[in-house]
Amino acid sequence: MGRMAGIMVALLLGIGCGRDLKPQTPAPSSIPMDRIGHPRPEWLARQGEVLMTDGDFIRAAQYFEAALDEGVEDRKIIALLIRSYIKAGRYTDAERRMQEYLEDHEDDAAARKLLDTIQKASALSYP
């Protein structure tokens, strides 16, 4: 009976089935690096997208921030970063990033409307 219970637990947990229960972090040797040893910004952004798909919004935001810090100036990455902050309930961070974006893109009406929506959501979350 004890052996059978152990087998059932192993099957339920996926042990021995070749299935890992958490996302894999790539080995350092498989991370594409630039000339000075930093991960390539495109790779960082892609990892953020993978983590968003997995529902790990906080780690996704960290990768998007790193991609932006390494020089990616892509509106899509900024949008994904803000979305990951919103999904994680980090409205203050989303608001801060939107304000930074609007400093350089004052005429972006859609971004202004999104900032207004974020501020309203933040007010509802933190009365």
Helices and strands as residue ranges (DSSP letters): H 2-13, G 28-30, H 41-54, H 57-69, H 75-87, H 91-104, H 109-125
